Amino acid sequence: MEKVVLLQLICGILAVLGVYVVKADDPYRYYSWTVTYGTLSPLGVPQQVILINGQFPGPRLDVVTNDNIILNLINKLDQPFLLTWNGIKQRKNSWQDGVLGTNCPIPPNSNYTYKFQTKDQIGSYTYFPSTLLHRAAGGFGGLNVYSRPRIPVPFPNPEGDFTLLIGDWYKTNHKALQQSLDSGKSLPFPDGVLINGQATSTFTGDPGKTYMFRISNVGLSTSLNFRIQGHTLKLVEVEGSHTLQNIYDSLDVHVGQSVAALVTLNQPSKDYYIVASTRFTKNVLNATAVLHYTNSHTPVTGPLPAGPTYQIHWSMKQARSYRWNLTASAARPNPQGSFHYGKIKPTKTIVLANSAPLINGKQRYAVNGVSYVNTDTPLKLADHFNIPGVFSVNSIQDLPSGGPASVATSVMPASLHDFLEIVFQNNERTIQSWHLDGYDFWVVGYGFGQWSPASRTSYNLVDTLTRHTAQVYPNSWTTILVSLDNQGMWNLRSAIWERQYLGQQFYLRVWNPVRSLANEYDIPSNALLCGKAVGKHP
């Protein structure tokens, strides 16, 4: 009898310890966010902006690898609304991606609770509204995923951690901007650039100490250059990849991208300019902030530190210099370079050409001649419930064709565990930026002119880094390799929001015919239903 009691006691203790370990490793974090309109003057003119819990930009999400996020989003706008989590992979869980191909938008005066995990990720990310032109009004914020204590990062802990959301900005109301696009007109040149939603702000640090600057371009259309007067930037992380720690005077950050750099306050104690300025634009717009030494009594002086001029070659050379730190730990204990991406033969090659056609007399944007149109029924729901007539997997080809542009709800089929070579071919005179939800990918090559199979000789197949958003320079190409290990319906889109809104996107259906929880989670019990999915049972 005593043995039985003792065994039960030991089992009980182990059960308690087991629960404790699970909670310690993968804790739950609960949030409640209310989305409202407010009036602010980011560029000195009162205008309507989107607030989250009264904040512009929205609250910063600071979480840890493998945290479970339970976030109740209450929509108090007069339009349907969604947030997407830019760069969060949503492992086996495209149900939580927060784009119109996967989720019904949250109606006004309603709510939806996102449930997702920052699974096996470390790094600097963002969130922003994916609906309409809401991104032009705010609703964006920083999302930083910190490593678990057992996973070392390849640099000493900085003294402080600053998140800088930089981006172009319009004084015009987001509804007016949307109306302009709907009428077939392009957006005008931005009115200014903001850092953390303000024309000016201050970041304070102690002399001799080192600080992390997490810099994300949350703008609509414009590449930006970031620099700090008199200081260098030691690049340490790009969208979840730890990098070789090269030193830069300034960094180009393209739309949708995030970088993290260490800055040591090793200059004479005074105040210094922090600058974000537009790239590849005839008219250069600047936003400034202040780096303030705690013992400084000298305000910022002198001209702004000069940035690179209109130099595509300079920017491409910098992009090629970003290298993966192969010996650094990833979000799991194995080194980042333990997966030898360059030795895998791609399942197939996809070439995607962007274009800016007029369709029915109106400006649209297309991929391989197809301009995407949203449907009332999210593609993910149509796929799950086998609802016909919502999309076709034959609607877009994997190579460009010379035919006239058309509109379609374009979905490209792919199989789980395919290994794709995707070439972004840009035959326009403007820079492009491409993002893939659900994944990060290896950016193996940049080049001028037309891509051809011979271009592969210039690929970096050893230590290029992984990221979720890649720029494509004017009249140039960029190639990525991606391992399709995440089943679901995933948005591949232009990060330049006018282009995304007017059709430069499609969905990649990563599919396995055997439905299994090992590959993909079930539809959430709280899934919103709309369009032809109304009345279905999750």
C-alpha positions in Angstrom: 0.0 0.0 0.0 2.8 2.4 0.9 4.5 1.6 -2.4 1.3 2.5 -4.3 0.9 5.8 -2.4 4.6 6.6 -3.0 4.2 5.8 -6.7 1.1 8.0 -6.9 3.0 10.8 -5.1 6.0 10.5 -7.5 3.6 10.5 -10.6 1.8 13.5 -9.2 5.1 15.4 -8.7 6.2 14.5 -12.2 2.9 15.6 -13.7 3.2 18.9 -12.0 6.7 19.3 -13.2 5.7 18.4 -16.7 3.0 21.0 -16.7 5.5 23.5 -15.3 8.0 22.7 -18.0 5.5 23.0 -20.8 4.4 26.4 -19.4 8.0 27.5 -19.0 8.9 26.6 -22.6 5.8 27.7 -24.4 4.0 30.2 -22.3 0.8 31.9 -23.3 0.6 35.7 -23.7 -2.8 37.4 -23.8 -3.6 40.7 -25.4 -6.7 42.7 -26.1 -6.4 45.4 -28.8 -9.1 47.9 -29.8 -8.7 49.5 -33.2 -10.2 53.1 -33.5 -9.7 56.2 -35.5 -8.1 59.2 -34.0 -6.8 62.6 -35.1 -3.1 63.3 -35.1 -0.7 65.6 -37.1 2.3 63.4 -38.0 3.4 65.9 -40.7 2.0 69.0 -39.0 -1.5 68.8 -40.5 -4.4 67.2 -38.6 -5.5 64.0 -40.2 -7.4 60.8 -39.4 -5.1 57.9 -38.3 -5.7 54.4 -37.1 -4.9 53.8 -33.4 -4.5 50.5 -31.5 -5.3 50.9 -27.9 -5.0 54.7 -28.5 -1.5 54.4 -29.8 0.1 55.4 -33.1 2.1 53.4 -34.1 0.4 50.5 -32.4 1.8 48.7 -29.3 5.1 46.9 -29.6 4.8 43.2 -29.2 7.8 41.8 -27.4 7.6 38.0 -27.2 9.9 35.0 -26.9 10.5 32.1 -29.3 7.7 29.6 -29.2 5.4 31.9 -27.2 1.7 31.3 -27.9 -0.1 34.6 -28.7 -3.8 35.0 -27.9 -4.8 38.4 -29.2 -8.4 39.6 -29.2 -8.7 42.3 -31.8 -11.8 44.6 -31.5 -12.6 46.6 -34.6 -14.2 50.0 -33.9 -13.6 51.3 -37.4 -16.4 51.9 -40.0 -14.7 49.3 -42.4 -13.8 45.6 -42.1 -10.3 45.2 -40.8 -7.4 42.6 -40.5 -3.9 42.6 -39.2 -1.2 40.4 -40.7 2.0 39.4 -38.9 4.7 40.3 -41.3 7.4 37.6 -41.2 5.8 35.3 -38.6 5.7 31.9 -40.3 2.4 30.7 -38.8 3.7 27.1 -38.9 0.9 24.8 -40.2 -1.5 27.6 -39.5 -2.3 29.8 -42.5 -5.7 30.2 -40.8 -4.1 33.0 -38.7 -2.2 34.8 -41.4 -4.6 37.7 -41.4 -4.9 38.4 -45.2 -8.1 38.3 -47.3 -7.1 35.0 -48.9 -7.1 33.2 -45.6 -9.4 35.2 -43.3 -12.7 36.9 -43.4 -12.2 40.5 -42.4 -13.4 41.5 -38.9 -16.7 43.5 -39.4 -17.1 46.9 -37.7 -18.1 46.6 -34.0 -17.0 43.0 -34.0 -13.9 41.1 -32.9 -11.7 38.2 -33.7 -9.1 36.4 -31.5 -5.9 35.5 -33.2 -4.2 32.4 -31.9 -0.7 31.7 -33.2 2.8 30.7 -32.0 6.2 32.4 -32.8 7.5 28.9 -33.5 11.2 28.5 -34.0 11.9 32.2 -34.8 14.1 34.9 -33.4 14.3 38.4 -34.8 12.8 41.7 -35.8 9.3 41.8 -37.4 6.3 44.0 -37.8 2.5 43.8 -38.0 0.2 46.0 -40.2 -3.3 46.1 -41.6 -3.8 44.0 -44.7 -7.2 45.4 -45.7 -7.9 48.2 -48.2 -5.5 51.2 -47.7 -5.6 51.0 -43.9 -1.8 50.7 -43.9 -1.7 54.3 -45.1 -3.4 55.4 -41.9 -1.4 53.5 -39.3 -2.3 50.4 -37.4 1.2 49.1 -37.7 3.7 48.2 -35.0 6.9 46.4 -34.1 7.0 42.7 -33.3 10.2 41.5 -31.7 10.8 37.8 -31.0 13.6 37.3 -28.4 15.5 34.1 -28.0 14.9 31.6 -25.2 17.6 31.7 -22.5 19.0 28.4 -23.6 19.6 29.6 -27.2 22.7 32.0 -27.3 22.7 34.9 -29.7 26.0 35.7 -31.4 26.6 39.0 -29.6 26.6 40.4 -26.0 23.3 41.6 -24.7 23.0 45.2 -25.6 22.4 47.9 -23.0 19.0 48.8 -24.6 16.8 47.9 -27.5 15.1 50.5 -29.8 12.5 49.7 -32.4 12.3 52.3 -35.2 9.4 52.1 -37.7 10.4 54.2 -40.7 8.2 54.8 -43.7 6.9 57.2 -46.2 3.7 59.0 -45.3 0.8 60.8 -47.0 -1.3 63.7 -45.5 -4.2 62.5 -47.6 -6.9 60.4 -45.9 -6.6 56.6 -46.6 -10.1 56.5 -48.0 -9.2 59.3 -50.5 -6.1 57.4 -51.5 -8.1 54.2 -52.0 -10.7 56.1 -54.1 -7.8 57.4 -56.3 -6.5 53.9 -56.9 -10.1 52.6 -57.6 -10.5 55.3 -60.2 -7.4 54.1 -62.0 -4.9 56.7 -60.9 -1.5 56.0 -59.3 -0.6 57.3 -55.9 1.3 60.6 -55.9 4.8 61.1 -54.4 4.7 60.8 -50.6 4.4 64.0 -48.5 7.1 63.0 -46.0 8.9 60.3 -44.0 8.2 59.4 -40.4 10.2 57.6 -37.7 7.8 55.9 -35.2 4.9 58.0 -36.5 6.5 61.3 -35.7 8.4 64.0 -37.5 11.0 64.0 -34.6 11.8 61.8 -31.7 14.8 61.1 -29.3 16.6 57.9 -28.4 18.8 58.2 -25.3 21.8 56.1 -24.3 24.9 56.1 -22.0 28.3 56.9 -23.4 30.4 53.8 -24.1 27.4 51.5 -24.1 26.0 49.5 -27.1 22.4 49.5 -28.2 20.3 47.5 -30.6 18.4 49.4 -33.3 15.7 47.4 -34.9 14.7 49.2 -38.2 11.7 48.3 -40.2 10.3 50.0 -43.4 6.6 50.1 -42.8 5.9 52.6 -45.6 3.7 52.2 -48.7 6.1 52.5 -51.6 9.6 54.0 -51.0 13.0 52.4 -50.2 14.8 54.3 -47.4 18.3 54.7 -46.2 19.0 54.7 -42.5 22.1 56.2 -40.8 23.3 57.9 -37.6 25.5 60.9 -37.7 29.1 60.0 -36.6 28.3 56.4 -35.8 28.6 53.1 -37.6 26.0 50.3 -37.7 27.1 46.7 -37.0 24.5 44.5 -38.8 23.6 41.5 -36.6 20.2 40.3 -37.8 17.9 40.6 -40.9 14.3 39.3 -40.6 15.2 36.4 -38.3 18.7 35.6 -39.7 21.8 36.3 -37.7 24.3 37.8 -40.1 28.1 38.1 -40.3 28.6 41.3 -38.3 29.8 43.7 -41.1 30.1 47.4 -40.3 28.1 49.9 -42.4 27.9 53.7 -42.5 24.3 53.4 -43.6 21.7 50.7 -44.5 19.2 50.5 -47.3 15.9 49.2 -46.0 13.3 48.4 -48.7 9.5 48.4 -48.2 8.4 45.6 -45.9 12.0 44.8 -44.7 13.5 44.7 -41.3 17.2 44.9 -40.1 18.8 45.1 -36.7 22.2 46.7 -36.0 24.3 47.3 -32.9 25.4 50.9 -32.3 28.1 51.8 -29.8 28.0 55.3 -28.3 31.7 55.9 -28.7 31.7 59.5 -29.9 32.1 62.8 -27.9 29.1 63.3 -25.7 26.6 65.3 -27.5 23.4 64.8 -29.6 23.5 63.3 -33.1 21.1 63.1 -36.0 19.3 59.8 -36.9 18.2 60.0 -40.5 15.8 58.0 -42.7 15.8 59.3 -46.3 14.2 58.2 -49.5 16.2 56.2 -52.1 16.0 56.2 -55.9 13.8 59.4 -55.9 14.7 62.7 -57.6 13.2 64.6 -54.7 14.8 63.3 -51.5 12.6 63.3 -48.4 14.2 63.1 -44.9 13.0 62.2 -41.5 15.2 62.9 -38.5 15.4 61.8 -34.9 18.0 62.4 -32.2 20.5 60.1 -30.6 21.0 61.7 -27.2 24.0 60.9 -24.9 22.8 61.0 -21.3 25.5 63.5 -20.3 25.1 65.6 -23.4 24.5 69.4 -23.2 25.0 70.0 -26.9 22.0 69.8 -29.2 22.3 68.4 -32.8 24.3 70.7 -35.1 25.6 70.8 -38.6 24.1 69.4 -41.9 22.5 66.0 -42.0 24.9 63.2 -42.6 25.0 62.5 -46.4 23.4 59.3 -47.6 24.1 57.4 -50.8 22.8 59.2 -53.9 20.8 57.6 -56.7 23.1 54.5 -57.0 21.5 51.2 -57.9 24.9 49.6 -58.1 25.8 50.8 -54.5 22.6 49.3 -53.1 23.0 46.0 -54.9 26.6 45.7 -53.8 25.4 46.2 -50.2 22.7 43.6 -50.6 25.2 41.1 -51.8 27.4 41.8 -48.8 24.8 40.5 -46.3 25.9 37.0 -45.3 24.5 34.3 -43.0 26.4 33.6 -39.8 26.6 29.8 -40.4 27.9 29.0 -36.9 25.3 31.0 -35.0 22.4 29.2 -33.3 19.0 29.6 -34.9 15.8 29.6 -32.9 16.7 25.9 -32.2 20.1 24.8 -31.0 21.3 23.7 -34.4 23.5 26.2 -36.3 21.9 28.3 -39.0 24.1 26.7 -41.7 23.3 23.1 -40.8 20.8 23.0 -43.7 22.8 23.1 -46.9 20.4 24.8 -49.2 22.8 25.2 -52.1 23.2 21.4 -52.5 19.5 20.8 -53.1 18.2 20.5 -56.6 15.1 22.6 -57.1 11.9 20.8 -57.9 11.1 23.4 -60.5 11.9 27.0 -61.5 9.2 29.7 -61.5 9.8 33.1 -63.2 7.6 35.9 -62.1 7.5 39.1 -64.1 5.8 42.2 -62.7 4.0 44.7 -65.0 1.8 47.7 -64.9 -0.9 47.2 -67.5 -4.0 49.3 -68.2 -7.1 47.0 -68.0 -10.4 48.5 -69.1 -8.7 51.9 -69.1 -7.6 51.8 -65.5 -4.2 51.3 -63.9 -3.6 47.8 -62.6 -0.5 45.8 -61.7 0.1 42.2 -62.6 2.3 39.1 -62.1 2.9 37.1 -65.3 0.1 39.0 -67.0 -2.5 38.3 -64.3 -3.9 41.0 -62.0 -5.3 39.5 -58.8 -8.8 40.3 -57.6 -10.1 39.4 -54.1 -13.3 37.3 -53.7 -15.9 37.5 -51.0 -14.9 34.0 -49.9 -11.4 33.6 -48.6 -9.5 31.0 -50.7 -8.5 29.0 -47.5 -12.2 28.6 -46.6 -13.1 27.7 -50.2 -10.4 25.1 -50.2 -11.3 23.7 -46.8 -15.1 23.4 -47.5 -14.5 22.4 -51.2 -16.5 25.4 -52.4 -16.3 25.5 -56.2 -16.0 28.6 -58.4 -13.9 30.7 -56.0 -10.5 30.1 -57.5 -8.7 28.0 -60.1 -5.2 26.6 -59.8 -4.8 27.1 -63.5 -5.3 30.9 -63.3 -1.6 31.9 -63.4 1.3 30.3 -65.2 4.8 29.8 -63.7 6.5 31.5 -66.6 5.7 34.9 -68.1 3.8 35.0 -71.4 3.5 37.9 -73.9 -0.3 37.9 -74.0 -2.6 40.7 -72.9 -3.1 41.2 -69.1 -6.2 39.8 -67.5 -7.8 39.7 -64.0 -8.3 36.6 -62.0 -8.3 35.2 -58.5 -4.9 33.6 -59.1 -3.6 30.6 -57.2 -0.5 28.7 -58.1 -0.4 25.0 -57.0 2.7 23.5 -55.3 3.3 20.3 -53.3 4.4 20.1 -49.7 8.2 19.6 -49.6 8.8 21.0 -53.0 12.0 23.1 -53.2 11.5 26.0 -55.6 13.7 28.4 -57.4 11.7 31.6 -57.9 13.1 34.4 -60.1 11.5 37.8 -59.8 12.1 39.5 -63.1 11.6 43.3 -63.1 11.4 44.9 -66.5 10.2 48.2 -65.2 12.3 51.3 -64.2 11.2 51.3 -60.6 12.4 49.2 -57.7 10.2 46.3 -56.6 9.8 44.5 -53.2 8.3 41.0 -52.9 7.1 39.2 -49.8 6.0 35.6 -49.2 3.9 34.8 -46.2 4.5 31.6 -44.2 8.2 31.3 -45.0 11.6 32.7 -45.1 13.7 32.1 -48.2 17.3 32.2 -49.3 18.0 35.2 -51.5 20.7 33.7 -53.7 21.2 36.2 -56.5 20.8 39.8 -57.7 21.6 40.8 -61.3 21.0 43.4 -64.0 19.0 42.7 -67.2 17.2 39.5 -68.0 17.7 36.4 -65.9 18.7 33.2 -67.8 19.9 29.8 -66.7 23.4 31.1 -67.1 22.7 33.6 -64.3 23.0 30.7 -61.8 26.7 30.9 -62.0 26.5 34.1 -59.9 24.4 32.6 -57.1 25.6 32.5 -53.5 24.9 28.8 -52.6 26.9 28.9 -49.4 26.0 31.6 -47.0 23.3 33.9 -48.3 20.8 34.7 -45.6 17.2 33.9 -45.3 14.5 36.6 -45.1 10.8 37.1 -46.0 11.0 40.2 -48.3 13.4 40.7 -51.2 14.0 43.8 -53.3 14.3 43.7 -57.1 16.2 46.5 -58.7 15.0 48.4 -61.8 15.5 46.4 -65.0 17.0 43.6 -62.9 16.2 40.2 -61.4 16.4 38.6 -57.9 16.3 34.9 -57.3 15.2 33.1 -54.1 15.2 29.4 -53.1 12.4 28.3 -50.8 11.7 24.9 -49.1 7.9 24.4 -49.1 7.7 22.8 -45.6 4.7 24.8 -44.5 1.3 23.5 -45.8 -1.4 26.1 -46.4 -2.6 29.0 -48.6 0.2 31.6 -48.7 0.1 35.1 -50.1 3.0 36.1 -52.4 2.7 39.8 -53.0 4.3 43.1 -53.8 5.1 44.8 -50.5 4.5 48.1 -52.3 1.0 48.6 -51.3 -0.5 50.3 -54.3 0.8 47.4 -56.4 -0.6 44.8 -54.0 -4.0 46.6 -53.9 -4.3 46.8 -57.6 -3.4 43.1 -58.3 0.3 42.4 -58.0 -0.1 39.3 -55.8 -1.3 35.7 -55.9 -1.5 32.8 -53.6 0.7 29.7 -53.4 -1.3 26.7 -52.4 1.1 24.3 -50.7 -0.8 21.1 -50.7 -0.6 17.5 -49.5 -3.6 15.3 -50.4 -3.5 13.5 -47.0 -5.1 15.7 -44.4 -3.1 15.3 -41.2 -2.5 17.4 -38.1 1.2 16.6 -38.6 1.1 18.9 -41.6 -1.6 21.5 -40.9 -3.9 22.5 -38.0 -7.7 22.2 -38.2 -9.8 25.3 -38.9 -10.1 27.3 -35.7 -13.4 26.9 -33.9 -13.7 30.7 -33.8 -13.1 31.2 -37.6 -15.1 34.0 -39.1 -17.2 32.9 -42.0 -18.2 35.0 -45.0 -19.1 34.8 -48.7 -20.0 31.3 -49.8 -18.7 29.9 -46.5 -21.6 31.4 -44.5 -23.5 28.6 -42.8 -20.6 26.1 -42.9 -19.4 24.6 -39.6 -15.8 25.0 -38.7 
